[in-house]
């Protein structure tokens, strides 16, 4: 069976077994959330223009390794798994899926996510990572990138997920270049998910047309 048809592009058992760190906010890091071969195949098929910023994931992805992964991420099973992990009732209708192909030098400043987000998850799709920049850091506060809880190189298959709170600070040292990821956001409701996707779609259209970030 070819990689694009493999049903096990997500290691649900490893995810269920991974401990949820509670302090200073709920989070987990799991290398191999997408097994190595499936992650590399999805990385090779990563779609979209090579422009900075957040782009909506395709609604009807191709039947390749990336599309297979995307359909699994959108499945009720994945939402249920994340709901169980974080002790929340999450609804697949509230899930927003976006992509990032490239990071700008000015990206990665310390922030918390917007109040419309409940849980954020990032799945990285880069074959390797040697740069000191672009490694997401979960932080204890809003002022110091070195006040680190966890640092995550954006290597293919690695998951980082956290519950959005007023103190869920994160950021990374500057990096300019290709840095591929899939971002999952379970929003406060389906209307918020639709609204944010429309906003990203409009911005993505401008980026594609004018090639700016």
C-alpha positions in Angstrom: 0.0 0.0 0.0 1.4 3.4 -0.9 2.0 6.0 1.7 -0.8 8.2 0.5 -3.3 5.5 1.4 -1.9 4.5 4.8 -4.6 4.8 7.5 -2.1 5.2 10.3 -0.8 8.7 9.5 -1.6 9.7 13.1 -0.3 7.7 16.1 -3.4 8.0 18.3 -2.1 5.5 20.8 1.0 7.6 21.4 -1.1 10.7 21.7 -3.4 9.0 24.2 -0.4 7.9 26.3 1.4 11.2 26.2 1.3 13.1 29.5 -0.5 16.4 29.6 1.7 19.0 31.5 -0.5 21.2 33.6 1.8 24.0 34.7 1.8 26.8 33.9 -0.9 25.9 31.4 -2.0 22.7 29.8 0.3 21.5 27.0 2.1 18.6 25.5 4.8 17.9 23.0 4.9 14.7 21.0 7.5 13.8 18.4 6.1 11.2 16.1 2.5 12.2 16.4 2.6 11.7 12.6 4.9 8.7 12.1 8.2 9.4 10.3 7.5 8.0 6.8 4.0 9.4 6.7 5.2 12.8 7.9 8.0 13.0 5.2 5.5 12.0 2.6 3.0 14.7 3.7 5.9 17.2 3.7 6.7 16.3 0.1 3.1 16.9 -0.9 2.6 20.1 1.2 0.4 22.4 -0.9 -0.1 26.0 -1.4 2.0 29.0 -2.5 5.4 29.6 -0.9 4.4 32.9 0.8 4.5 34.0 4.4 1.5 34.1 6.7 -1.4 31.8 7.5 -3.3 30.2 4.7 -6.6 28.2 4.9 -6.1 24.5 4.4 -7.8 23.2 1.2 -11.4 22.1 1.7 -11.0 19.3 -0.8 -7.4 18.2 -0.6 -5.9 15.9 -3.2 -5.7 12.1 -2.6 -2.0 12.2 -1.6 -0.1 11.8 1.6 -0.8 15.4 2.7 -4.5 15.1 1.8 -4.8 11.8 3.7 -3.3 13.5 6.8 -5.5 16.5 6.5 -8.7 14.3 6.3 -7.6 12.4 9.4 -6.9 15.7 11.3 -10.4 16.9 10.4 -12.0 13.6 11.4 -14.3 13.3 14.5 -11.8 10.8 15.9 -9.1 13.5 16.1 -11.4 16.0 17.7 -12.5 13.4 20.3 -8.9 12.5 21.1 -8.0 16.2 21.7 -11.1 16.7 23.8 -10.3 13.7 25.9 -6.7 14.8 26.4 -7.6 18.3 27.5 -10.8 17.3 29.4 -13.0 19.5 27.1 -16.0 18.9 25.0 -14.7 19.8 21.5 -16.9 19.9 18.4 -15.5 19.1 15.0 -17.6 22.0 13.6 -15.5 24.4 15.6 -12.2 23.2 14.1 -10.2 25.6 11.9 -7.3 24.2 10.0 -4.7 26.5 8.5 -1.2 26.1 6.9 2.0 28.0 7.1 4.6 27.6 4.4 7.2 30.3 5.3 8.2 32.3 8.3 9.3 36.0 8.1 12.1 37.5 10.3 9.6 39.5 12.3 7.4 36.5 13.1 7.5 34.6 16.4 7.1 37.5 18.8 5.8 36.4 22.2 2.0 36.3 22.4 -1.0 34.4 23.6 -3.7 33.3 21.1 -6.9 35.2 20.7 -9.8 34.5 23.1 -11.8 32.9 20.2 -9.4 29.9 20.4 -9.8 27.1 22.9 -7.1 24.6 22.0 -4.2 25.1 19.5 -2.2 22.3 17.9 0.7 22.6 15.5 2.0 19.7 13.4 5.4 20.4 11.8 6.3 19.1 8.3 10.0 19.9 7.8 12.4 17.1 7.0 15.1 18.4 9.4 15.9 21.6 11.4 19.4 23.0 12.1 18.6 26.6 12.7 18.5 28.0 16.2 15.6 30.2 15.1 12.1 29.1 14.4 11.9 26.6 17.3 8.7 27.3 19.1 9.1 28.0 22.8 6.4 27.7 25.4 7.1 30.4 28.0 6.5 31.3 31.6 5.8 34.9 30.9 5.5 37.6 28.2 8.9 39.2 28.3 11.7 36.7 27.9 12.2 34.1 25.2 14.7 32.3 27.4 12.2 31.8 30.2 11.3 28.5 28.6 9.0 25.6 29.6 9.6 23.7 26.3 11.4 24.3 23.0 10.2 22.4 20.0 12.2 22.0 16.7 9.7 22.0 13.8 10.7 18.6 12.6 8.3 16.5 10.5 5.7 14.6 12.6 6.2 16.6 15.8 3.1 17.9 17.6 2.8 20.7 20.1 -0.6 21.4 21.6 -1.8 23.7 24.3 -5.0 25.0 25.9 -5.4 28.8 25.3 -5.3 30.7 28.5 -4.4 34.3 29.5 -0.8 33.0 30.3 -0.3 30.5 27.4 2.7 32.6 26.2 4.7 31.3 23.3 7.1 32.5 20.6 10.4 31.8 18.9 13.7 33.3 17.9 13.7 34.9 14.4 13.8 32.7 11.3 13.4 33.7 7.7 12.6 30.9 5.2 10.6 27.7 4.7 9.0 26.4 7.9 6.0 24.2 7.1 3.2 23.5 9.6 -0.4 22.6 9.9 -2.3 24.5 12.6 -5.4 23.2 14.3 -7.6 25.6 16.3 -10.7 24.5 18.1 -12.6 27.7 18.3 -15.3 28.9 20.8 -18.0 28.1 18.3 -18.5 27.2 14.6 -19.3 30.8 13.7 -15.9 32.0 15.0 -14.2 29.2 12.9 -16.0 30.3 9.8 -15.3 34.0 10.4 -11.5 33.4 10.9 -11.3 31.1 7.9 -12.9 33.8 5.7 -10.4 36.4 7.0 -7.5 34.1 6.3 -8.9 33.3 2.8 -9.0 37.0 2.0 -5.5 37.6 3.3 -4.2 34.5 1.4 -5.7 35.8 -1.8 -3.9 39.1 -1.5 -0.6 37.3 -0.6 -0.9 35.1 -3.6 -1.7 37.9 -5.9 0.9 40.4 -4.7 3.5 38.1 -3.2 3.8 39.9 0.1 3.5 38.8 3.7 
